[in-house]
Amino acid sequence: MKQETPQQRSSRILKLLNSKYPGKAAYDLDGRGMHFVCELEPVSDHPEYDRAIEVIIQSKPHKHLKMTQKYTVISGTMELHIGEKTITLKTGDKYTIYPGDVHWATSDDECLVELYSEPGWTKEDHIVV
């Protein structure tokens, strides 16, 4: 089996998101081909919340000062790291991240996750640590 480059993986996953959620903005969150977002209900429509689908292979450690995020795993398995704690989440599992919690996730199988955030996600409140 041929290995994908990060660019090939990024192109494949973005095409998948665009086909599953036509007309919705989808992008590679940090340009590494490891963390993708598709905005189902963007914050630009209502600042009090947003809803997105993410494909997570590896996200960067970060925190939010204002936002609470509710994760629901749609498919796959991921390790969610919250500070020193690691939780394995599988299809159907839910977890809430609270403001100030340093968190990141890893997955071997391109985990698909629905995220609901209150208030909505902003670049200023996404603090990479």
N, C-alpha and C positions, 0 to 999 in steps of 0.2 A: 504494500500500500504506500502510495506516494505521500510524503509529508507536505502539509500546507505551509506556505510562508504566512507571517502575520497579515500581510496585505491580502492574500487569497482568503484567509479565514475571515477577515473583516468584510470583504466583499460578499462572501457566501452568507454570513450571518445578517448583514444589512439587507440583502435580497430576501432572505427568509422573513425578517421582520416586516419589510415593505409588502410582501405578498400576504402575510397573515393579518396585517393592520394597514390596509391601503389608505393613503391620504394622511397618515400620521407621520410626524417627524421622527426619524430614527438616525442614530449616530453612534460612532465609536467614542465613548466618553473621554478617554485620554489619549487616543491615537496609538495605543499599543496593540490593539486587536485582542484585548483580554476582558473588556467590560463594555457592554453595549446598552443603550437606552432607546426605548420607543415611547414617546409621549402620547398616552391615550387621552388624558385630560390635563393639558398643560397649565402651569401656573399663570401663564399670560391670560388665560380665560377667567381665572378666579384665584387671587393671591392667597386665599385662605386654605387651599389644598391643591394637591396634584396627584394624578394616578399615572403610573408608567409600568411598562414591562421591561425587565432587564434580563440580559443574557450575561451571566457571570462565569468567567473562567478564573479571573483573579482581579479583585478590586484593590485599590490602595488604601492603607489605613487612613481613616479620616474621622471627623466628628462634626456635629452640628450643634450650634449653641441654642437655637430656637426650635428646631424641627423635631417632631416625633415621627418615626417611620414604622409602618406595619408591613412586614414581609409575609407573603404567602407563596410557597413553592408550588409552581404549576407543573414542572417536570424536572426530574433529575435529583441529584443529591449535592449538597454543599456543606462545607464547614464554615460556620459563622463564628468569627472571633470577636469577642467583646472584652476589651481589656485583656486580662490574663485568662479568661474563660473561653473555651471552644465548645460549640454546640453543633451537632450534626443534624441537618434538616433535610427531610425527604419530601417527595410529592405529597401535597396536602397539609404539610406542617406550616404553622404560623409562628411569628416571633415579632416582638415590638422592641425597637431601639429608641431609647430616650435621649433628650438633649444632653450633651456632654459625654456620652458614651463613645469612646474610641472604638471603631469597628471596621472590619473588612471581611471579605469572603473569598474562598477558593473552591473550585469544583473541577473534577476530572471529566465531567460529562456535559459541559455547557449548560449549566443549570438555568432554567427559565423561571423568573420570579416576578410576581406582581408586587409593586410597592405603592403604598398609599401614604402620603406625607401631609402633615399638618403642622404649621402652615406650609404652603407650597415651597418646593425646592428653589433656592437661589444660589448663585455662584458665591455670594458673600458669606453664606451660611454653610458652605461646603469647605471645611478646613482640613487640608491634607496635613498629617502629622508624621 
